[in-house]
Amino acid sequence: MSRHVCELLDASVVRYPEKIALLQGKSSWTFAEIETFSNRLAHMLIEQGVKQGDRVLLVMGKLLRECDMLLRHTEGRGCVR
């Protein structure tokens, strides 16, 4: 059975929230942190007028560093899940 990557991540967040999911150099993110990031990103995009079905291009050179910067930005704007 083929599953979408989002379904696999959702299942991993429930089963292993504190396990490391991304590792880049000395930086790491757990499944729960990825979930938090994706929810904040979604809220930010919705605030910008992005609707379901719209296409969005994200360019992130240093994935974990850029995700961390975006999380800090959205925290300051009150974006929470």
C-alpha positions as CSV (number, residue, x, y, z in Angstrom):
1,M,0.0,0.0,0.0
2,S,1.4,3.4,-1.0
3,R,1.2,6.2,1.5
4,H,1.8,9.9,1.1
5,V,4.8,11.3,2.9
6,C,2.5,13.5,5.0
7,E,0.7,10.5,6.3
8,L,4.0,8.9,7.3
9,L,5.1,12.0,9.1
10,D,1.7,12.3,10.9
11,A,2.0,8.7,12.1
12,S,5.6,9.2,13.2
13,V,4.7,12.3,15.2
14,V,2.1,10.3,17.2
15,R,4.4,7.3,17.7
16,Y,7.8,8.9,18.1
17,P,7.4,12.6,18.9
18,E,10.8,13.0,20.6
19,K,12.8,10.9,18.2
20,I,15.2,12.7,15.8
21,A,13.7,13.0,12.4
22,L,16.2,15.4,10.7
23,L,19.9,15.6,11.3
24,Q,22.2,18.1,9.6
25,G,25.7,18.6,11.0
26,K,25.3,19.4,14.7
27,S,21.6,20.4,14.3
28,S,18.7,18.0,14.7
29,W,14.9,18.2,14.8
30,T,12.4,15.8,16.4
31,F,9.2,14.7,14.7
32,A,7.3,17.0,17.1
33,E,9.5,20.0,16.1
34,I,8.8,19.3,12.4
35,E,5.1,19.2,13.1
36,T,5.3,22.5,14.9
37,F,7.3,24.0,12.1
38,S,4.9,22.8,9.4
39,N,1.9,24.1,11.3
40,R,3.4,27.5,11.8
41,L,4.4,27.6,8.1
42,A,0.9,26.7,7.1
43,H,-0.6,29.5,9.3
44,M,1.9,32.0,7.8
45,L,1.0,31.0,4.3
46,I,-2.7,31.3,5.0
47,E,-2.1,34.8,6.4
48,Q,-0.5,35.7,3.1
49,G,-3.6,34.5,1.2
50,V,-2.4,31.1,0.1
51,K,-5.4,28.7,-0.4
52,Q,-5.7,25.0,-0.6
53,G,-4.6,23.9,-4.0
54,D,-2.3,26.9,-4.6
55,R,1.3,26.0,-5.4
56,V,4.0,27.4,-3.2
57,L,7.8,27.2,-3.8
58,L,10.1,27.2,-0.8
59,V,13.8,27.5,-1.4
60,M,15.8,26.7,1.7
61,G,19.6,26.3,1.3
62,K,20.5,25.4,4.9
63,L,17.3,23.5,5.8
64,L,17.5,23.3,9.5
65,R,19.0,26.8,10.0
66,E,16.4,28.4,7.8
67,C,13.6,26.4,9.4
68,D,14.8,27.6,12.8
69,M,14.8,31.2,11.6
70,L,11.3,30.8,10.3
71,L,10.1,29.3,13.6
72,R,11.6,32.2,15.5
73,H,9.9,34.7,13.2
74,T,6.5,33.0,13.5
75,E,6.8,32.8,17.3
76,G,7.3,36.5,17.4
77,R,4.1,37.0,15.4
78,G,2.1,34.8,17.7
79,C,1.6,31.9,15.2
80,V,0.9,28.7,17.2
81,R,-0.8,25.5,16.4
